Amino acid sequence: MDSTGGLLYVDDLHVGYTCEDQRQEFKVPEETCIPVGRYQVVLRNEGGMNVRYTERFSFHRGMLHLLRVPDFSWVYFHVGNDDDDTSGCILVGLDGSRSTKGEYTVGRSVIAYTDLYKLIYAAIKSGEEVWVEVA
């Protein structure tokens, strides 16, 4: 199996689904999901992905960046549908499904990302710390 599916909650309210690369004992670049842990989410305003999202989304003010993920760099929440879209990041969607081959996908990703982004952005801008727990 090349993917890992999950549930997305904000303050104990189920708001969607996630899709990442597969779980593995040892990290393989762009093929391994992030490890279980608790990570702070901040806005990152550098990099090519930030430029693309700034052009794509009028509300965009920086990537939703997870800090201090062991053995990973530049881990973001972003749009996409399956493990081919993730490269070690967390994809979000309003729908989650599993194929007959056991692979996870998310649907309506842009809507889920937009909603999640606006919630996190508002919290960060109001001075709150935002954390994600990966279980």
C-alpha positions as CSV (number, residue, x, y, z in Angstrom):
1,M,0.0,0.0,0.0
2,D,1.4,3.4,-1.0
3,S,-0.8,5.7,1.1
4,T,-2.1,6.4,4.6
5,G,-5.6,7.8,5.2
6,G,-6.7,9.7,8.3
7,L,-9.5,11.8,9.8
8,L,-9.1,15.6,10.2
9,Y,-10.5,17.3,13.4
10,V,-10.5,20.9,14.5
11,D,-11.2,21.3,18.2
12,D,-12.8,17.8,18.4
13,L,-15.1,18.5,15.3
14,H,-14.6,16.2,12.3
15,V,-14.0,18.5,9.3
16,G,-12.6,16.1,6.7
17,Y,-10.0,13.5,5.7
18,T,-6.3,13.3,5.1
19,C,-4.1,11.4,2.7
20,E,-0.3,11.0,3.1
21,D,2.3,8.7,1.8
22,Q,2.7,5.2,3.3
23,R,4.0,4.4,6.8
24,Q,7.5,2.9,6.7
25,E,10.0,2.0,9.4
26,F,12.7,4.1,7.7
27,K,12.1,7.3,5.8
28,V,12.2,7.2,2.0
29,P,12.1,10.7,0.5
30,E,8.7,11.6,-1.0
31,E,7.4,8.1,-0.2
32,T,6.9,8.1,3.6
33,C,4.2,9.8,5.8
34,I,5.2,12.0,8.6
35,P,5.8,10.3,12.0
36,V,3.2,10.3,14.8
37,G,3.7,13.4,16.9
38,R,2.5,16.9,17.7
39,Y,3.6,19.7,15.4
40,Q,3.1,23.5,15.5
41,V,1.6,25.0,12.4
42,V,2.9,28.4,11.2
43,L,2.7,30.4,8.0
44,R,5.7,30.1,5.6
45,N,6.0,32.8,3.0
46,E,9.0,31.5,1.0
47,G,9.4,28.9,-1.7
48,G,7.9,27.9,-5.0
49,M,4.8,26.3,-3.6
50,N,4.0,29.5,-1.7
51,V,4.3,31.5,-5.0
52,R,2.0,29.0,-6.8
53,Y,-0.6,29.1,-4.0
54,T,-0.5,32.9,-3.9
55,E,-1.3,32.9,-7.6
56,R,-4.0,30.3,-7.2
57,F,-5.9,31.4,-4.0
58,S,-6.8,35.0,-3.3
59,F,-6.9,34.4,0.4
60,H,-3.4,32.8,0.6
61,R,-0.9,34.5,2.9
62,G,1.6,31.7,3.4
63,M,1.8,27.9,3.4
64,L,0.4,26.0,6.4
65,H,3.8,24.7,7.5
66,L,4.3,22.0,10.2
67,L,7.5,22.7,12.2
68,R,10.1,20.3,13.5
69,V,8.9,17.1,11.8
70,P,11.8,14.6,12.4
71,D,13.7,13.9,9.2
72,F,11.4,16.1,7.1
73,S,11.6,19.5,5.6
74,W,8.9,21.8,4.4
75,V,5.8,19.8,5.5
76,Y,2.6,21.5,4.5
77,F,-1.1,21.0,4.5
78,H,-2.2,21.3,0.8
79,V,-4.5,20.3,-1.9
80,G,-4.4,17.0,-3.8
81,N,-6.2,13.7,-4.1
82,D,-3.8,10.8,-3.7
83,D,-0.3,9.8,-2.6
84,D,1.1,10.9,-5.9
85,D,0.2,14.5,-4.9
86,T,1.7,14.5,-1.5
87,S,5.6,14.2,-1.4
88,G,5.6,13.9,2.3
89,C,2.9,16.5,3.1
90,I,-0.7,16.2,4.3
91,L,-3.5,16.4,1.7
92,V,-6.9,17.4,3.0
93,G,-10.4,16.6,1.6
94,L,-14.0,16.7,2.5
95,D,-14.4,13.1,1.3
96,G,-12.2,10.1,2.0
97,S,-12.2,6.8,0.4
98,R,-10.1,3.6,-0.1
99,S,-9.8,1.8,-3.4
100,T,-10.2,-1.9,-3.9
101,K,-6.4,-2.0,-3.9
102,G,-6.3,-0.4,-0.5
103,E,-5.1,3.0,-1.6
104,Y,-6.5,6.1,0.1
105,T,-7.8,9.2,-1.7
106,V,-9.4,12.5,-0.7
107,G,-12.0,14.4,-2.7
108,R,-13.2,18.0,-2.7
109,S,-9.7,18.9,-1.6
110,V,-9.8,22.6,-2.6
111,I,-12.9,23.2,-0.5
112,A,-11.5,21.4,2.5
113,Y,-8.2,23.3,2.1
114,T,-9.9,26.6,1.8
115,D,-12.0,26.0,4.9
116,L,-9.0,24.7,6.9
117,Y,-6.7,27.5,5.8
118,K,-9.1,30.2,6.8
119,L,-9.6,28.7,10.3
120,I,-5.9,28.3,10.9
121,Y,-5.0,31.7,9.4
122,A,-7.5,33.4,11.6
123,A,-6.2,31.7,14.7
124,I,-2.5,32.5,13.9
125,K,-3.4,36.1,13.1
126,S,-5.2,36.5,16.4
127,G,-2.1,35.4,18.2
128,E,-3.0,31.8,18.9
129,E,-0.6,28.9,18.6
130,V,-1.9,26.2,16.2
131,W,-0.9,22.6,16.7
132,V,-1.6,19.4,14.8
133,E,-1.5,16.0,16.3
134,V,-0.7,13.1,14.0
135,A,-1.8,9.8,15.5
